[in-house]
Amino acid sequence: MAKIVVLGAGLAGLATAMLLNRDGHRVTVLERDPAEPPARPVDAWAEWERRGVNQFRLPHLILARWLAVARAELPELVEALESGGIHKYTLGEGLDGLTARRPVFEAAMSHAAVAAGVEIRRGVTVTAAGLAELRVDADLVVDCLGRRSPVGGWLGEAVEEREDSGFVYYARHFQGQPPEVRGTFLQPYESLSILTLPADHDTWSVVFVTSARDKALRALRSPSAWAAALAQYPLVAHWGRGTPLAPGVDVMAGIEDRHRRYVVDGVVPVGDAWACTNPSVGRGASMAMLHAVLLRDVLRSTALEKVAVRFDEVTTEVLEPLYRQTVAADRHRLAEIDGDVSGVPYTPEDVGFWMSKSLYCASLTDPDVARAYYAIASFVATPPEAIGPVIDKVRAAAPERYPLPGPTRAGLLQALSLT
């Protein structure tokens, strides 16, 4: 069994540590942020500070793919999350997922890791020199430092692709009587998308996802403008009828699509440290869980001196296509929103773009197509796998750009008193 050091005690680091610890490896997690999670996960929202996590106060969605893997590989983790009050939702048979405020979810996950025997050392900042020492002392260092990880740069071996994802997120959390879910969690409208997520302990969140180029909608930073905008959308307006958990709007921008690749003996990247995309589709935690399982399996079958090479090979084969698909879909959506803003509709020649529009439209009225749509959204099937059985129904559906009731861009700007 190997001596392994995991850098970062976020969702990726904890999942990786638990999987490797369960296989008998000696695992230590090093975390820069010093504060321990509170004893009760529910208290984490008010009491726990994690300055090293950019998305700590933004909504999180755990897809069905993550939960299915966790049930199979880490049943004790699922039990701990459920006992910690994490909300379970279902989109159909085999499409169960979890959703919670990030501090609450991570606190419950951290307690489960410690209970399983994982050692977590908080308040430890790893430097380039410190990484060199860890590589001498440990059999393997696993980089789970997230989308801003400096490890690849320290090693001088990383080949990196990066560009601003182009999205801005305006989020608010509420508490009270949980709202009725009407339609999909992520809903596309002219000029923006709206993400509505139930969460833990009778809380929920709403996020407006806009283009970074849309200067007019920066007005959503104002709670009054944010509320006025939400009121324009009949399927989700009622999600604003609760007690806000903070007086302002949480804004996140400058999020990058980033892909790092390096093959260095004794160090491997997992999760967002390897590749990260637009958070609103909720794939980050699932990609990290799948990546951690791949690492666990490589360690089972590969000599330590060959782990880095083999892990890079299986990552490229299994996970990179999923990353590329996600980025391509995001690029289409951003171009579509930018077209709404400019007044020049986005009309790509990509058949897959129009097929995705038809799929969404048909899913609103046909249960079989809805199942296919949710399977893709839940990350349990690729578009070809899910659409195959319902291809005729999808082709017969008109690819309406925005089938849900909501304002035009002009109507939205008028409601915000911007025209």
VOVODREN-965880 format. One line per field, with one value per residue (C-alpha): x, y, z; residue in one letter. Coordinates in Angstrom, 3 decimals, always signed. Last residue first. Example, Ala and Ser with C-alpha at 12.3 -4.5 7.8 and 13.67 -1.06 7.14 Angstrom:
! VOVODREN-965880
x = [+13.670:+12.300]
y = [-1.060:-4.500]
z = [+7.140:+7.800]
aa = [s:a]
//
This chain:
! VOVODREN-965880
x = [-35.013:-33.156:-36.103:-35.464:-38.893:-38.091:-34.852:-36.734:-39.376:-36.742:-34.949:-38.204:-40.038:-40.791:-42.853:-40.712:-40.187:-37.055:-35.266:-37.950:-36.323:-39.610:-40.024:-40.182:-36.457:-36.714:-39.570:-37.699:-34.524:-36.228:-34.163:-30.930:-31.278:-29.767:-26.734:-25.983:-26.322:-24.011:-25.604:-25.502:-24.431:-27.654:-28.364:-27.937:-30.214:-32.646:-33.002:-33.505:-36.167:-37.866:-37.902:-39.797:-42.094:-43.116:-44.387:-41.465:-38.917:-39.886:-38.685:-35.434:-34.647:-35.479:-33.045:-30.355:-30.887:-30.443:-27.030:-26.056:-26.707:-23.937:-24.662:-24.884:-27.754:-27.218:-29.781:-28.419:-30.035:-26.731:-27.911:-29.820:-26.803:-24.617:-27.021:-26.734:-22.951:-22.840:-25.095:-23.041:-19.784:-21.237:-22.244:-18.714:-17.167:-19.308:-18.518:-14.786:-14.910:-16.770:-14.225:-11.412:-12.789:-12.360:-9.460:-7.459:-7.932:-7.034:-3.751:-2.836:-3.403:-1.140:+1.723:+1.438:+1.050:+4.136:+6.591:+3.871:+3.313:-0.144:-3.296:-4.771:-3.271:-4.952:-8.292:-8.029:-7.004:-10.003:-12.278:-10.918:-11.584:-15.178:-15.650:-14.015:-16.175:-19.240:-18.233:-17.622:-20.684:-23.192:-24.343:-24.085:-20.394:-19.087:-15.971:-13.003:-10.117:-7.141:-7.069:-10.859:-10.951:-7.687:-4.093:-1.233:+2.212:+4.796:+6.396:+5.272:+2.839:+1.149:-2.147:-4.180:-7.578:-9.339:-12.701:-12.404:-14.590:-13.997:-17.303:-19.136:-21.730:-23.539:-26.519:-27.039:-28.928:-27.954:-30.078:-33.045:-36.399:-38.661:-40.825:-38.146:-38.707:-42.284:-41.032:-39.690:-42.190:-43.791:-40.559:-40.908:-40.797:-37.188:-36.143:-37.776:-36.140:-32.673:-33.322:-34.224:-31.267:-28.859:-26.109:-28.711:-27.931:-25.003:-27.723:-27.073:-23.354:-23.982:-20.454:-20.018:-22.972:-25.684:-26.538:-29.188:-29.019:-31.714:-31.128:-32.982:-33.313:-35.680:-32.900:-30.750:-31.151:-33.693:-32.046:-33.226:-30.889:-32.036:-30.484:-29.977:-30.552:-33.702:-34.472:-32.897:-33.985:-31.653:-33.551:-36.048:-39.774:-41.838:-40.283:-42.602:-40.991:-39.563:-41.409:-38.798:-35.157:-33.542:-30.186:-29.311:-27.093:-25.902:-23.526:-21.461:-20.572:-17.817:-16.029:-12.838:-10.139:-7.580:-5.609:-2.584:+0.339:+1.909:+5.558:+7.012:+6.346:+5.487:+3.170:+1.272:+0.966:-0.519:-4.124:-6.688:-9.333:-9.078:-6.347:-6.940:-3.341:-2.579:+0.944:+2.168:+4.758:+5.343:+8.570:+10.502:+7.460:+6.416:+9.740:+9.372:+5.817:+7.102:+9.557:+6.736:+4.625:+2.017:-0.004:-1.073:-3.870:-5.789:-4.334:-6.912:-6.203:-8.654:-9.879:-13.456:-14.789:-12.453:-13.850:-17.454:-16.844:-15.415:-18.403:-20.851:-18.861:-18.624:-22.373:-23.189:-20.635:-21.811:-25.503:-27.238:-28.291:-28.244:-29.131:-31.526:-31.853:-32.187:-35.954:-36.958:-35.727:-35.222:-34.091:-32.162:-31.518:-28.527:-29.764:-26.551:-28.019:-28.260:-24.687:-23.381:-25.238:-23.908:-20.377:-20.752:-21.860:-18.527:-17.972:-21.389:-23.479:-20.825:-20.803:-24.593:-24.573:-22.024:-23.860:-27.168:-25.790:-24.689:-25.804:-24.131:-25.292:-22.749:-21.256:-18.178:-17.664:-14.208:-12.933:-9.694:-11.484:-13.295:-15.109:-17.450:-19.938:-23.148:-23.387:-21.473:-24.096:-26.109:-23.013:-23.103:-19.643:-18.472:-15.938:-12.342:-10.842:-7.272:-7.714:-4.612:-5.671:-3.340:-4.986:-3.095:-3.719:-2.060:-3.452:-5.787:-8.294:-10.777:-8.107:-7.834:-11.578:-11.860:-8.918:-10.206:-13.686:-12.223:-9.875:-12.545:-15.123:-12.629:-9.873:-6.927:-3.596:-3.827:-0.721:-0.358:+1.798:+1.178:+0.000]
y = [+51.267:+50.032:+50.195:+46.584:+45.595:+47.465:+45.553:+42.273:+43.287:+44.285:+40.989:+39.177:+38.127:+34.608:+31.534:+28.531:+27.465:+29.543:+28.552:+26.345:+23.351:+21.925:+18.352:+15.566:+14.934:+14.435:+11.983:+9.982:+9.932:+8.520:+5.335:+6.981:+10.223:+8.923:+7.103:+9.733:+12.553:+10.848:+9.064:+9.257:+12.912:+14.037:+16.482:+13.687:+11.307:+14.176:+14.761:+11.076:+10.762:+13.880:+12.268:+9.305:+11.566:+13.699:+17.238:+19.371:+16.836:+17.604:+21.200:+20.165:+17.517:+19.875:+22.449:+19.786:+18.680:+22.278:+22.455:+18.971:+19.964:+22.571:+25.164:+27.876:+30.397:+32.861:+35.626:+39.161:+41.471:+42.087:+40.828:+37.864:+36.956:+37.094:+34.626:+32.253:+32.570:+31.712:+28.706:+27.381:+27.822:+26.037:+23.044:+22.852:+23.099:+20.228:+17.998:+18.679:+17.760:+14.530:+13.662:+14.316:+11.908:+8.386:+8.315:+11.315:+10.361:+6.746:+7.780:+10.386:+7.814:+5.357:+7.820:+9.055:+5.526:+4.033:+4.329:+3.164:-0.140:-0.306:-2.348:-1.177:+2.295:+2.710:+1.727:+4.303:+6.951:+6.152:+6.297:+9.750:+10.942:+9.737:+11.606:+14.736:+14.666:+14.306:+17.224:+19.490:+18.567:+20.983:+22.641:+26.061:+25.568:+26.386:+24.267:+22.732:+20.440:+18.872:+20.841:+20.846:+17.102:+15.225:+16.190:+13.644:+13.849:+11.076:+11.030:+13.972:+13.738:+17.088:+18.176:+21.171:+22.114:+25.346:+26.836:+29.923:+31.633:+35.391:+36.130:+35.251:+37.450:+36.785:+39.135:+41.062:+40.863:+37.284:+34.237:+35.747:+34.811:+33.220:+34.124:+34.395:+30.857:+31.893:+33.649:+30.354:+29.111:+32.532:+34.422:+38.208:+38.184:+37.015:+40.258:+42.468:+40.439:+40.876:+44.571:+44.964:+42.858:+44.968:+42.940:+42.168:+45.605:+43.866:+42.935:+46.021:+45.269:+41.987:+41.020:+38.727:+36.786:+35.880:+33.104:+34.154:+31.919:+30.880:+29.022:+26.864:+26.317:+24.073:+22.240:+21.397:+22.581:+23.039:+24.444:+26.967:+27.900:+30.626:+31.168:+34.513:+36.791:+35.021:+32.146:+28.790:+26.888:+24.983:+23.068:+21.725:+22.336:+23.547:+22.668:+23.763:+26.121:+25.046:+26.712:+28.972:+29.789:+31.650:+31.790:+34.340:+34.067:+36.277:+34.275:+35.702:+33.665:+34.112:+30.841:+32.891:+31.024:+28.394:+25.614:+24.382:+22.099:+21.515:+20.564:+23.426:+21.537:+24.689:+25.776:+22.497:+22.818:+26.330:+25.131:+27.800:+25.400:+23.142:+22.260:+18.521:+17.692:+14.123:+13.490:+9.894:+7.695:+10.320:+11.647:+12.754:+14.160:+15.883:+17.705:+19.007:+20.084:+22.059:+23.920:+24.863:+25.881:+23.939:+25.902:+23.849:+25.354:+22.102:+18.608:+15.979:+12.348:+9.922:+7.192:+6.656:+8.957:+11.666:+11.278:+11.282:+14.469:+16.125:+15.074:+16.555:+19.803:+19.836:+19.517:+22.187:+24.656:+24.018:+24.645:+21.454:+19.270:+15.531:+13.308:+10.565:+9.634:+5.853:+6.068:+9.647:+13.189:+12.587:+14.904:+14.274:+17.144:+16.871:+16.687:+15.419:+11.901:+11.841:+12.962:+10.416:+7.564:+8.614:+8.666:+5.211:+3.867:+4.883:+2.888:+1.840:+4.517:+7.126:+6.163:+6.406:+9.687:+11.292:+10.162:+11.426:+14.945:+16.846:+20.449:+23.302:+26.847:+29.642:+30.567:+28.319:+28.965:+30.578:+28.014:+29.095:+31.547:+28.708:+30.263:+28.154:+29.553:+30.635:+28.093:+25.476:+25.264:+22.642:+20.426:+20.045:+19.666:+22.806:+22.446:+23.078:+26.441:+26.621:+27.014:+25.578:+21.929:+18.923:+15.494:+12.429:+8.952:+5.684:+3.349:+0.539:+0.622:+2.509:+5.187:+5.594:+6.085:+8.358:+10.517:+10.948:+11.920:+14.359:+15.962:+16.362:+17.855:+20.232:+19.172:+20.191:+18.530:+14.754:+13.008:+9.280:+6.622:+3.519:+0.000]
z = [-21.081:-17.993:-15.635:-14.598:-15.868:-19.102:-19.452:-19.090:-21.622:-24.164:-23.628:-24.231:-21.131:-19.945:-20.666:-21.633:-25.268:-25.925:-29.149:-30.610:-32.301:-33.637:-32.461:-35.053:-34.839:-31.087:-31.406:-34.037:-31.937:-28.853:-28.320:-29.591:-27.603:-24.366:-25.742:-28.392:-25.821:-23.290:-20.346:-16.543:-16.461:-14.764:-17.605:-20.133:-18.216:-17.644:-21.377:-22.091:-19.379:-20.712:-24.154:-22.745:-20.709:-23.740:-23.112:-21.905:-23.152:-26.759:-26.426:-24.736:-27.333:-30.186:-28.838:-28.346:-31.956:-33.059:-31.404:-32.616:-36.219:-36.004:-38.704:-36.089:-35.992:-33.139:-33.425:-34.023:-31.465:-29.712:-26.321:-27.735:-29.852:-26.750:-25.127:-28.101:-28.188:-24.482:-25.006:-27.915:-26.031:-23.016:-25.149:-26.587:-23.104:-21.829:-24.791:-24.388:-20.683:-21.401:-24.116:-21.591:-19.023:-20.398:-22.864:-21.687:-18.042:-18.854:-20.457:-17.834:-15.105:-16.917:-17.182:-13.602:-12.202:-13.863:-10.949:-8.576:-10.400:-11.939:-11.311:-8.039:-8.311:-11.700:-10.173:-7.398:-9.912:-12.120:-9.076:-8.233:-11.783:-11.638:-8.352:-9.761:-12.900:-10.694:-8.470:-11.472:-13.521:-12.024:-15.252:-13.586:-12.738:-16.255:-16.768:-14.968:-15.888:-14.093:-10.830:-11.169:-10.524:-9.974:-10.815:-10.488:-8.863:-8.239:-11.658:-13.750:-16.650:-17.073:-18.542:-17.525:-18.918:-17.966:-18.763:-16.647:-14.091:-14.155:-12.485:-9.297:-7.670:-4.396:-4.142:-0.923:+2.351:+3.129:+3.992:+2.170:+3.736:+1.176:-1.767:-4.455:-5.707:-6.552:-9.697:-11.083:-13.665:-14.218:-15.078:-14.766:-10.941:-11.074:-12.751:-10.150:-7.390:-8.923:-9.474:-5.797:-4.644:-6.750:-8.411:-11.081:-12.554:-14.207:-16.653:-18.760:-19.145:-20.925:-21.982:-18.970:-20.308:-17.849:-15.392:-12.863:-9.812:-7.346:-4.112:-1.611:+2.117:+4.021:+5.899:+2.880:-0.710:-3.487:-6.610:-9.185:-12.062:-14.449:-17.869:-19.569:-22.564:-23.816:-21.501:-20.732:-17.578:-15.268:-12.553:-15.076:-14.915:-11.997:-8.654:-5.839:-3.382:+0.000:+2.890:+4.431:+3.701:+0.815:-0.973:-3.670:-6.735:-9.601:-11.812:-14.673:-17.764:-20.342:-19.658:-19.511:-21.379:-20.469:-22.115:-20.193:-20.917:-17.531:-17.114:-15.116:-11.905:-10.037:-12.833:-12.706:-8.937:-8.867:-8.476:-9.349:-10.690:-7.682:-5.221:-5.635:-6.615:-5.582:-4.307:-4.582:-2.884:-0.230:+1.332:-1.744:-3.536:-0.320:-0.150:-3.705:-2.899:+0.082:-2.127:-4.499:-1.527:+0.449:+2.977:+5.993:+8.104:+8.181:+8.483:+7.512:+8.389:+6.759:+9.110:+7.903:+10.629:+9.326:+5.819:+7.049:+9.032:+5.922:+3.827:+6.317:+6.401:+2.597:+2.159:+4.742:+3.370:-0.234:+0.386:-0.544:-3.452:-3.925:-6.855:-7.855:-11.525:-11.326:-11.700:-12.352:-11.732:-8.027:-5.252:-2.054:+0.364:+2.711:+6.291:+7.868:+8.142:+4.357:+3.977:+6.479:+4.783:+1.382:+2.775:+4.333:+0.953:-0.587:-3.802:-5.077:-3.389:-4.203:-7.878:-8.119:-6.196:-8.492:-11.648:-10.224:-10.091:-7.021:-7.403:-5.579:-4.980:-4.367:-1.012:-1.251:-4.958:-4.699:-2.215:-0.501:+1.762:+3.493:+6.474:+8.590:+11.095:+9.380:+6.571:+8.565:+11.308:+9.400:+9.323:+13.140:+14.644:+12.881:+10.044:+11.122:+10.235:+8.947:+5.181:+3.499:+3.535:+3.545:+3.318:+4.537:+3.129:+4.064:+1.400:+2.414:-0.444:+1.730:+2.243:-1.517:-1.939:+1.085:+0.056:-3.487:-2.286:+0.250:-2.263:-4.930:-2.554:-0.967:+1.401:-0.765:-1.515:-1.106:+0.237:-0.409:+1.255:-0.838:+0.000]
aa = [t:l:s:l:a:q:l:l:g:a:r:t:p:g:p:l:p:y:r:e:p:a:a:a:r:v:k:d:i:v:p:g:i:a:e:p:p:t:a:v:f:s:a:i:a:y:y:a:r:a:v:d:p:d:t:l:s:a:c:y:l:s:k:s:m:w:f:g:v:d:e:p:t:y:p:v:g:s:v:d:g:d:i:e:a:l:r:h:r:d:a:a:v:t:q:r:y:l:p:e:l:v:e:t:t:v:e:d:f:r:v:a:v:k:e:l:a:t:s:r:l:v:d:r:l:l:v:a:h:l:m:a:m:s:a:g:r:g:v:s:p:n:t:c:a:w:a:d:g:v:p:v:v:g:d:v:v:y:r:r:h:r:d:e:i:g:a:m:v:d:v:g:p:a:l:p:t:g:r:g:w:h:a:v:l:p:y:q:a:l:a:a:a:w:a:s:p:s:r:l:a:r:l:a:k:d:r:a:s:t:v:f:v:v:s:w:t:d:h:d:a:p:l:t:l:i:s:l:s:e:y:p:q:l:f:t:g:r:v:e:p:p:q:g:q:f:h:r:a:y:y:v:f:g:s:d:e:r:e:e:v:a:e:g:l:w:g:g:v:p:s:r:r:g:l:c:d:v:v:l:d:a:d:v:r:l:e:a:l:g:a:a:t:v:t:v:g:r:r:i:e:v:g:a:a:v:a:a:h:s:m:a:a:e:f:v:p:r:r:a:t:l:g:d:l:g:e:g:l:t:y:k:h:i:g:g:s:e:l:a:e:v:l:e:p:l:e:a:r:a:v:a:l:w:r:a:l:i:l:h:p:l:r:f:q:n:v:g:r:r:e:w:e:a:w:a:d:v:p:r:a:p:p:e:a:p:d:r:e:l:v:t:v:r:h:g:d:r:n:l:l:m:a:t:a:l:g:a:l:g:a:g:l:v:v:i:k:a:m]
//
